[in-house]
């Protein structure tokens, strides 16, 4: 956990440094809160199965900060009218999401060990995205239209802390007899530590993309909705990384955000 804290501190300071550079240029700022349901896609359940996708859902919350290039806070005026300034914003975010994970589908119905196995994906994120607004940001702020759609792409640093549990047998997660036996047979017998279950913490990078829109509420506030896709560069985020052929992708999630944004300047 100490290592994770040091890594998070380094990433946090790195993003602060980036934001400090832009802040010195006098760009204005926005701050907001986001929350919404999360659908976590992992090694739990069956790929492309509706029951799995609808069952393994959780919640996410976060704080967002925007750098608005279209407006200068130091002079209370618009910036130079360039395409970049009028169509891009920098979004910084600290967020947390938690999802209860269970096995669904035909294999869980026929296999008591699978049905008894559950987990929790618990993630803390910090990162930056660049948002592109096809319509003019200036015109949106001047109430020329009510909606401002956008797409975004960025990188997040994730600290994950999954939980593993089972109600099969004696309920001991260190007893491999309590878990799906094909996982056990496919594991490397020379591995001293648990080869496919991860009941600890770790860190990874992830790529984040989203599509959404803002709605102009008042001169200094917007409502926002966006649909996010986040792909982790790690397959242990859910606490499970088995060695069967069906394990073909790293963990990822879809998050539907609803937010409130306030203009500070």
C-alpha positions, -999 to 999 in steps of 0.1 A, spaced: 0 0 0 30 23 7 42 18 -29 7 26 -42 6 58 -22 39 69 -35 29 62 -71 -4 80 -67 14 110 -51 38 111 -80 11 110 -106 -9 136 -87 21 159 -86 27 153 -123 -9 164 -132 -6 193 -109 25 204 -128 6 203 -161 -23 222 -147 1 248 -132 15 255 -166 -19 263 -180 -29 282 -149 0 305 -154 -13 314 -188 -45 328 -173 -71 303 -186 -103 301 -167 -114 271 -146 -145 250 -140 -152 225 -113 -179 199 -109 -191 166 -95 -201 134 -114 -219 102 -104 -236 73 -121 -239 36 -127 -209 14 -137 -210 -18 -157 -178 -38 -151 -166 -62 -177 -142 -88 -164 -136 -126 -160 -168 -129 -140 -196 -144 -160 -199 -150 -197 -187 -127 -224 -215 -108 -242 -241 -122 -218 -269 -98 -209 -274 -113 -174 -236 -108 -167 -236 -73 -181 -267 -62 -162 -258 -80 -130 -222 -69 -125 -230 -32 -120 -219 -7 -94 -216 30 -88 -190 56 -95 -185 92 -81 -159 118 -89 -147 154 -88 -138 170 -122 -118 202 -130 -117 218 -164 -93 243 -179 -113 265 -203 -91 279 -231 -118 302 -245 -118 325 -215 -91 343 -195 -96 347 -158 -69 373 -153 -86 399 -175 -122 387 -175 -121 385 -213 -120 360 -242 -87 345 -253 -74 348 -288 -100 334 -312 -82 302 -324 -98 269 -333 -81 251 -304 -92 276 -278 -128 275 -290 -132 238 -293 -111 220 -267 -111 218 -229 -87 199 -206 -105 177 -180 -88 166 -149 -105 140 -126 -103 122 -93 -129 94 -91 -138 62 -73 -159 33 -85 -170 1 -68 -188 -30 -83 -200 -62 -68 -191 -91 -90 -208 -125 -94 -209 -153 -119 -240 -155 -141 -251 -177 -170 -252 -214 -177 -218 -223 -162 -227 -207 -129 -261 -225 -129 -243 -259 -134 -213 -252 -112 -218 -246 -75 -182 -233 -71 -187 -206 -97 -221 -196 -82 -205 -194 -47 -175 -173 -59 -180 -135 -57 -158 -104 -56 -156 -66 -55 -138 -43 -79 -128 -12 -60 -108 14 -79 -95 49 -73 -86 69 -104 -67 101 -112 -62 113 -147 -66 138 -175 -87 139 -207 -88 163 -236 -124 171 -247 -133 182 -282 -165 202 -287 -176 203 -324 -196 235 -317 -181 268 -305 -175 269 -268 -179 307 -269 -213 305 -286 -224 279 -260 -214 302 -231 -233 330 -248 -265 309 -249 -265 306 -287 -275 270 -282 -285 249 -252 -265 217 -259 -228 213 -265 -219 177 -275 -183 165 -270 -160 135 -273 -129 129 -251 -98 108 -248 -73 105 -220 -51 85 -197 -59 76 -160 -38 61 -133 -57 35 -113 -51 21 -78 -72 -11 -75 -80 -31 -44 -102 -60 -53 -119 -83 -28 -123 -121 -32 -148 -143 -13 -166 -177 -16 -194 -194 2 -184 -229 -11 -170 -255 13 -153 -239 43 -153 -205 27 -115 -202 29 -102 -183 -2 -68 -200 3 -83 -234 -2 -83 -241 -39 -109 -268 -35 -134 -241 -30 -130 -226 -65 -138 -236 -100 -115 -266 -106 -106 -259 -143 -89 -227 -131 -69 -247 -106 -59 -273 -131 -48 -246 -156 -27 -228 -130 11 -232 -129 18 -256 -100 52 -241 -95 37 -207 -86 40 -202 -48 15 -174 -46 -22 -178 -56 -20 -180 -95 -54 -167 -105 -70 -149 -75 -58 -115 -63 -71 -103 -30 -46 -74 -26 -39 -40 -41 -20 -28 -71 -18 0 -97 -21 2 -134 -27 27 -162 -59 28 -183 -71 46 -214 -104 65 -212 -127 76 -239 -162 92 -237 -190 108 -256 -215 132 -240 -230 166 -240 -234 196 -218 -267 215 -212 -264 252 -204 -283 257 -171 -272 292 -161 -244 317 -171 -221 300 -146 -233 264 -146 -239 234 -169 -254 200 -165 -235 172 -181 -240 136 -192 -214 113 -207 -209 76 -214 -173 65 -206 -154 35 -217 -123 27 -196 -98 -1 -205 -72 -12 -179 -37 -23 -189 -41 -51 -163 -63 -82 -158 -62 -83 -120 -84 -53 -114 -114 -76 -106 -94 -100 -84 -95 -128 -110 -71 -137 -138 -75 -173 -148 -55 -192 -175 -83 -207 -196 -87 -199 -233 -118 -179 -225 -97 -152 -208 -90 -131 -238 -91 -95 -226 -81 -72 -198 -107 -58 -175 -127 -28 -187 -158 -9 -177 -186 14 -190 -197 43 -168 -227 65 -174 -220 99 -158 -243 126 -147 -227 158 -136 -230 194 -125 -203 219 -136 -197 253 -122 -176 281 -138 -152 296 -113 -143 326 -133 
